[in-house]
Amino acid sequence: MSNPDREKLLQVLKRELDFLEGGGYRSPRGWGVPLIFEDSPTCLRSPYSNCPSDSCPLLRLVPTEHRSRAAACRYIALNDVGDTVDSLYRTATQQQLEAALRDWLTTTIVRLENQAPGHPSEACL
């Protein structure tokens, strides 16, 4: 990953962590709970449409087989056992989902900050 791409991804992930920590994914005044990634400042797609091809920095973290889905970011593996936002919507509480997201964001940010450009471990993101 080039340095500008890594920096852009880092900015997006840090903004996402700030949004999470600021309560952005909590239900405002009884309305439905905002969707992870999709209802954040990160998301560039219009409702009910597929993710923009290469314009979303999160798309490079989505497994290839899920990149054409309408909400591809739901399929980013958040931990070593392969939990995704999509799977956690069905099996976890909102607090557990937010905790998994927080852990993933923190770990990924640290990993990116500590990588040298072109480092082989970039493929592990």
mmCIF file of the C-alpha atoms, coordinates in Angstrom:
data_MODEL
# 
_entry.id   MODEL 
# 
loop_
_atom_site.group_PDB 
_atom_site.id 
_atom_site.type_symbol 
_atom_site.label_atom_id 
_atom_site.label_alt_id 
_atom_site.label_comp_id 
_atom_site.label_asym_id 
_atom_site.label_entity_id 
_atom_site.label_seq_id 
_atom_site.pdbx_PDB_ins_code 
_atom_site.Cartn_x 
_atom_site.Cartn_y 
_atom_site.Cartn_z 
_atom_site.occupancy 
_atom_site.B_iso_or_equiv 
_atom_site.pdbx_formal_charge 
_atom_site.auth_seq_id 
_atom_site.auth_comp_id 
_atom_site.auth_asym_id 
_atom_site.auth_atom_id 
_atom_site.pdbx_PDB_model_num 
ATOM 1   C CA . MET A 1 1   ? 0.000   0.000   0.000  1.00 0.00 ? 1   MET A CA 1 
ATOM 2   C CA . SER A 1 2   ? 1.411   3.372   -0.902 1.00 0.00 ? 2   SER A CA 1 
ATOM 3   C CA . ASN A 1 3   ? 2.041   5.892   1.851  1.00 0.00 ? 3   ASN A CA 1 
ATOM 4   C CA . PRO A 1 4   ? -0.809  8.220   0.691  1.00 0.00 ? 4   PRO A CA 1 
ATOM 5   C CA . ASP A 1 5   ? -3.232  5.265   0.630  1.00 0.00 ? 5   ASP A CA 1 
ATOM 6   C CA . ARG A 1 6   ? -2.143  4.174   4.104  1.00 0.00 ? 6   ARG A CA 1 
ATOM 7   C CA . GLU A 1 7   ? -2.494  7.720   5.425  1.00 0.00 ? 7   GLU A CA 1 
ATOM 8   C CA . LYS A 1 8   ? -5.987  8.018   3.949  1.00 0.00 ? 8   LYS A CA 1 
ATOM 9   C CA . LEU A 1 9   ? -7.007  4.682   5.481  1.00 0.00 ? 9   LEU A CA 1 
ATOM 10  C CA . LEU A 1 10  ? -5.536  5.740   8.842  1.00 0.00 ? 10  LEU A CA 1 
ATOM 11  C CA . GLN A 1 11  ? -7.537  8.976   8.771  1.00 0.00 ? 11  GLN A CA 1 
ATOM 12  C CA . VAL A 1 12  ? -10.724 7.067   7.960  1.00 0.00 ? 12  VAL A CA 1 
ATOM 13  C CA . LEU A 1 13  ? -10.151 4.532   10.742 1.00 0.00 ? 13  LEU A CA 1 
ATOM 14  C CA . LYS A 1 14  ? -9.342  7.242   13.295 1.00 0.00 ? 14  LYS A CA 1 
ATOM 15  C CA . ARG A 1 15  ? -12.451 9.185   12.287 1.00 0.00 ? 15  ARG A CA 1 
ATOM 16  C CA . GLU A 1 16  ? -14.473 5.980   12.599 1.00 0.00 ? 16  GLU A CA 1 
ATOM 17  C CA . LEU A 1 17  ? -13.058 5.361   16.103 1.00 0.00 ? 17  LEU A CA 1 
ATOM 18  C CA . ASP A 1 18  ? -13.900 8.943   17.109 1.00 0.00 ? 18  ASP A CA 1 
ATOM 19  C CA . PHE A 1 19  ? -17.431 8.466   15.761 1.00 0.00 ? 19  PHE A CA 1 
ATOM 20  C CA . LEU A 1 20  ? -17.805 5.226   17.744 1.00 0.00 ? 20  LEU A CA 1 
ATOM 21  C CA . GLU A 1 21  ? -16.369 6.723   20.944 1.00 0.00 ? 21  GLU A CA 1 
ATOM 22  C CA . GLY A 1 22  ? -18.608 9.767   20.552 1.00 0.00 ? 22  GLY A CA 1 
ATOM 23  C CA . GLY A 1 23  ? -21.723 7.597   20.616 1.00 0.00 ? 23  GLY A CA 1 
ATOM 24  C CA . GLY A 1 24  ? -22.369 7.784   16.880 1.00 0.00 ? 24  GLY A CA 1 
ATOM 25  C CA . TYR A 1 25  ? -23.686 4.235   16.775 1.00 0.00 ? 25  TYR A CA 1 
ATOM 26  C CA . ARG A 1 26  ? -26.142 4.619   19.620 1.00 0.00 ? 26  ARG A CA 1 
ATOM 27  C CA . SER A 1 27  ? -29.823 5.045   18.963 1.00 0.00 ? 27  SER A CA 1 
ATOM 28  C CA . PRO A 1 28  ? -30.866 8.723   18.975 1.00 0.00 ? 28  PRO A CA 1 
ATOM 29  C CA . ARG A 1 29  ? -34.194 9.322   20.726 1.00 0.00 ? 29  ARG A CA 1 
ATOM 30  C CA . GLY A 1 30  ? -35.624 5.856   20.123 1.00 0.00 ? 30  GLY A CA 1 
ATOM 31  C CA . TRP A 1 31  ? -34.927 5.669   16.403 1.00 0.00 ? 31  TRP A CA 1 
ATOM 32  C CA . GLY A 1 32  ? -33.330 2.550   14.960 1.00 0.00 ? 32  GLY A CA 1 
ATOM 33  C CA . VAL A 1 33  ? -29.697 1.919   15.803 1.00 0.00 ? 33  VAL A CA 1 
ATOM 34  C CA . PRO A 1 34  ? -27.352 3.407   13.184 1.00 0.00 ? 34  PRO A CA 1 
ATOM 35  C CA . LEU A 1 35  ? -25.633 0.821   10.973 1.00 0.00 ? 35  LEU A CA 1 
ATOM 36  C CA . ILE A 1 36  ? -21.907 0.251   11.541 1.00 0.00 ? 36  ILE A CA 1 
ATOM 37  C CA . PHE A 1 37  ? -19.858 1.985   8.824  1.00 0.00 ? 37  PHE A CA 1 
ATOM 38  C CA . GLU A 1 38  ? -22.950 2.655   6.664  1.00 0.00 ? 38  GLU A CA 1 
ATOM 39  C CA . ASP A 1 39  ? -24.353 5.422   8.880  1.00 0.00 ? 39  ASP A CA 1 
ATOM 40  C CA . SER A 1 40  ? -21.016 6.989   9.695  1.00 0.00 ? 40  SER A CA 1 
ATOM 41  C CA . PRO A 1 41  ? -19.125 9.844   8.066  1.00 0.00 ? 41  PRO A CA 1 
ATOM 42  C CA . THR A 1 42  ? -17.012 7.164   6.339  1.00 0.00 ? 42  THR A CA 1 
ATOM 43  C CA . CYS A 1 43  ? -19.685 5.840   3.990  1.00 0.00 ? 43  CYS A CA 1 
ATOM 44  C CA . LEU A 1 44  ? -19.729 7.318   0.500  1.00 0.00 ? 44  LEU A CA 1 
ATOM 45  C CA . ARG A 1 45  ? -22.564 5.277   -0.982 1.00 0.00 ? 45  ARG A CA 1 
ATOM 46  C CA . SER A 1 46  ? -26.147 6.280   -1.446 1.00 0.00 ? 46  SER A CA 1 
ATOM 47  C CA . PRO A 1 47  ? -28.762 4.222   0.374  1.00 0.00 ? 47  PRO A CA 1 
ATOM 48  C CA . TYR A 1 48  ? -29.638 0.895   -1.266 1.00 0.00 ? 48  TYR A CA 1 
ATOM 49  C CA . SER A 1 49  ? -26.742 1.073   -3.703 1.00 0.00 ? 49  SER A CA 1 
ATOM 50  C CA . ASN A 1 50  ? -23.524 -0.886  -3.972 1.00 0.00 ? 50  ASN A CA 1 
ATOM 51  C CA . CYS A 1 51  ? -20.347 0.493   -2.499 1.00 0.00 ? 51  CYS A CA 1 
ATOM 52  C CA . PRO A 1 52  ? -18.443 2.842   -4.765 1.00 0.00 ? 52  PRO A CA 1 
ATOM 53  C CA . SER A 1 53  ? -15.815 0.848   -6.643 1.00 0.00 ? 53  SER A CA 1 
ATOM 54  C CA . ASP A 1 54  ? -12.464 2.139   -5.452 1.00 0.00 ? 54  ASP A CA 1 
ATOM 55  C CA . SER A 1 55  ? -13.482 5.375   -3.776 1.00 0.00 ? 55  SER A CA 1 
ATOM 56  C CA . CYS A 1 56  ? -14.031 3.834   -0.325 1.00 0.00 ? 56  CYS A CA 1 
ATOM 57  C CA . PRO A 1 57  ? -10.790 3.222   1.555  1.00 0.00 ? 57  PRO A CA 1 
ATOM 58  C CA . LEU A 1 58  ? -12.454 0.446   3.594  1.00 0.00 ? 58  LEU A CA 1 
ATOM 59  C CA . LEU A 1 59  ? -13.122 -1.593  0.462  1.00 0.00 ? 59  LEU A CA 1 
ATOM 60  C CA . ARG A 1 60  ? -9.516  -2.841  0.351  1.00 0.00 ? 60  ARG A CA 1 
ATOM 61  C CA . LEU A 1 61  ? -10.148 -4.511  3.737  1.00 0.00 ? 61  LEU A CA 1 
ATOM 62  C CA . VAL A 1 62  ? -13.169 -6.434  2.425  1.00 0.00 ? 62  VAL A CA 1 
ATOM 63  C CA . PRO A 1 63  ? -12.571 -9.989  1.156  1.00 0.00 ? 63  PRO A CA 1 
ATOM 64  C CA . THR A 1 64  ? -12.714 -10.066 -2.644 1.00 0.00 ? 64  THR A CA 1 
ATOM 65  C CA . GLU A 1 65  ? -15.802 -12.283 -2.750 1.00 0.00 ? 65  GLU A CA 1 
ATOM 66  C CA . HIS A 1 66  ? -17.849 -9.672  -0.849 1.00 0.00 ? 66  HIS A CA 1 
ATOM 67  C CA . ARG A 1 67  ? -16.727 -6.480  -2.596 1.00 0.00 ? 67  ARG A CA 1 
ATOM 68  C CA . SER A 1 68  ? -19.705 -6.330  -4.962 1.00 0.00 ? 68  SER A CA 1 
ATOM 69  C CA . ARG A 1 69  ? -22.274 -6.460  -2.129 1.00 0.00 ? 69  ARG A CA 1 
ATOM 70  C CA . ALA A 1 70  ? -24.380 -3.400  -1.356 1.00 0.00 ? 70  ALA A CA 1 
ATOM 71  C CA . ALA A 1 71  ? -22.830 -3.127  2.120  1.00 0.00 ? 71  ALA A CA 1 
ATOM 72  C CA . ALA A 1 72  ? -19.420 -4.684  1.519  1.00 0.00 ? 72  ALA A CA 1 
ATOM 73  C CA . CYS A 1 73  ? -17.949 -3.162  4.684  1.00 0.00 ? 73  CYS A CA 1 
ATOM 74  C CA . ARG A 1 74  ? -20.141 -5.501  6.757  1.00 0.00 ? 74  ARG A CA 1 
ATOM 75  C CA . TYR A 1 75  ? -17.837 -8.353  5.707  1.00 0.00 ? 75  TYR A CA 1 
ATOM 76  C CA . ILE A 1 76  ? -14.515 -7.057  7.052  1.00 0.00 ? 76  ILE A CA 1 
ATOM 77  C CA . ALA A 1 77  ? -13.149 -9.621  9.536  1.00 0.00 ? 77  ALA A CA 1 
ATOM 78  C CA . LEU A 1 78  ? -13.016 -7.882  12.916 1.00 0.00 ? 78  LEU A CA 1 
ATOM 79  C CA . ASN A 1 79  ? -11.081 -10.564 14.789 1.00 0.00 ? 79  ASN A CA 1 
ATOM 80  C CA . ASP A 1 80  ? -9.114  -13.797 14.447 1.00 0.00 ? 80  ASP A CA 1 
ATOM 81  C CA . VAL A 1 81  ? -12.218 -15.987 14.488 1.00 0.00 ? 81  VAL A CA 1 
ATOM 82  C CA . GLY A 1 82  ? -13.657 -14.145 11.488 1.00 0.00 ? 82  GLY A CA 1 
ATOM 83  C CA . ASP A 1 83  ? -16.517 -12.250 13.121 1.00 0.00 ? 83  ASP A CA 1 
ATOM 84  C CA . THR A 1 84  ? -17.807 -9.510  10.851 1.00 0.00 ? 84  THR A CA 1 
ATOM 85  C CA . VAL A 1 85  ? -20.285 -6.713  11.380 1.00 0.00 ? 85  VAL A CA 1 
ATOM 86  C CA . ASP A 1 86  ? -22.744 -8.840  9.419  1.00 0.00 ? 86  ASP A CA 1 
ATOM 87  C CA . SER A 1 87  ? -22.313 -11.918 11.639 1.00 0.00 ? 87  SER A CA 1 
ATOM 88  C CA . LEU A 1 88  ? -22.328 -9.867  14.845 1.00 0.00 ? 88  LEU A CA 1 
ATOM 89  C CA . TYR A 1 89  ? -25.620 -8.203  13.857 1.00 0.00 ? 89  TYR A CA 1 
ATOM 90  C CA . ARG A 1 90  ? -27.139 -11.676 14.214 1.00 0.00 ? 90  ARG A CA 1 
ATOM 91  C CA . THR A 1 91  ? -25.240 -12.994 17.245 1.00 0.00 ? 91  THR A CA 1 
ATOM 92  C CA . ALA A 1 92  ? -24.159 -10.119 19.483 1.00 0.00 ? 92  ALA A CA 1 
ATOM 93  C CA . THR A 1 93  ? -25.602 -7.263  21.472 1.00 0.00 ? 93  THR A CA 1 
ATOM 94  C CA . GLN A 1 94  ? -24.974 -3.691  20.395 1.00 0.00 ? 94  GLN A CA 1 
ATOM 95  C CA . GLN A 1 95  ? -22.400 -3.372  23.199 1.00 0.00 ? 95  GLN A CA 1 
ATOM 96  C CA . GLN A 1 96  ? -20.573 -6.519  22.040 1.00 0.00 ? 96  GLN A CA 1 
ATOM 97  C CA . LEU A 1 97  ? -20.605 -5.309  18.440 1.00 0.00 ? 97  LEU A CA 1 
ATOM 98  C CA . GLU A 1 98  ? -19.233 -1.919  19.451 1.00 0.00 ? 98  GLU A CA 1 
ATOM 99  C CA . ALA A 1 99  ? -16.536 -3.578  21.593 1.00 0.00 ? 99  ALA A CA 1 
ATOM 100 C CA . ALA A 1 100 ? -15.451 -5.797  18.685 1.00 0.00 ? 100 ALA A CA 1 
ATOM 101 C CA . LEU A 1 101 ? -15.394 -2.791  16.363 1.00 0.00 ? 101 LEU A CA 1 
ATOM 102 C CA . ARG A 1 102 ? -13.417 -0.719  18.888 1.00 0.00 ? 102 ARG A CA 1 
ATOM 103 C CA . ASP A 1 103 ? -10.843 -3.514  19.300 1.00 0.00 ? 103 ASP A CA 1 
ATOM 104 C CA . TRP A 1 104 ? -10.518 -3.957  15.540 1.00 0.00 ? 104 TRP A CA 1 
ATOM 105 C CA . LEU A 1 105 ? -10.181 -0.224  14.881 1.00 0.00 ? 105 LEU A CA 1 
ATOM 106 C CA . THR A 1 106 ? -7.564  0.215   17.610 1.00 0.00 ? 106 THR A CA 1 
ATOM 107 C CA . THR A 1 107 ? -5.547  -2.820  16.493 1.00 0.00 ? 107 THR A CA 1 
ATOM 108 C CA . THR A 1 108 ? -5.688  -1.868  12.819 1.00 0.00 ? 108 THR A CA 1 
ATOM 109 C CA . ILE A 1 109 ? -4.713  1.749   13.500 1.00 0.00 ? 109 ILE A CA 1 
ATOM 110 C CA . VAL A 1 110 ? -1.693  0.660   15.570 1.00 0.00 ? 110 VAL A CA 1 
ATOM 111 C CA . ARG A 1 111 ? -0.689  -1.897  12.922 1.00 0.00 ? 111 ARG A CA 1 
ATOM 112 C CA . LEU A 1 112 ? -0.851  0.712   10.147 1.00 0.00 ? 112 LEU A CA 1 
ATOM 113 C CA . GLU A 1 113 ? 1.025   3.303   12.182 1.00 0.00 ? 113 GLU A CA 1 
ATOM 114 C CA . ASN A 1 114 ? 3.828   0.828   12.861 1.00 0.00 ? 114 ASN A CA 1 
ATOM 115 C CA . GLN A 1 115 ? 4.212   -0.447  9.296  1.00 0.00 ? 115 GLN A CA 1 
ATOM 116 C CA . ALA A 1 116 ? 6.829   0.754   6.909  1.00 0.00 ? 116 ALA A CA 1 
ATOM 117 C CA . PRO A 1 117 ? 5.545   1.377   3.355  1.00 0.00 ? 117 PRO A CA 1 
ATOM 118 C CA . GLY A 1 118 ? 5.600   -1.817  1.296  1.00 0.00 ? 118 GLY A CA 1 
ATOM 119 C CA . HIS A 1 119 ? 6.019   -4.021  4.381  1.00 0.00 ? 119 HIS A CA 1 
ATOM 120 C CA . PRO A 1 120 ? 4.927   -7.632  3.681  1.00 0.00 ? 120 PRO A CA 1 
ATOM 121 C CA . SER A 1 121 ? 2.480   -7.706  6.610  1.00 0.00 ? 121 SER A CA 1 
ATOM 122 C CA . GLU A 1 122 ? 0.245   -5.217  4.787  1.00 0.00 ? 122 GLU A CA 1 
ATOM 123 C CA . ALA A 1 123 ? -1.504  -8.183  3.211  1.00 0.00 ? 123 ALA A CA 1 
ATOM 124 C CA . CYS A 1 124 ? -2.698  -9.216  6.680  1.00 0.00 ? 124 CYS A CA 1 
ATOM 125 C CA . LEU A 1 125 ? -4.937  -6.174  7.139  1.00 0.00 ? 125 LEU A CA 1 
# 
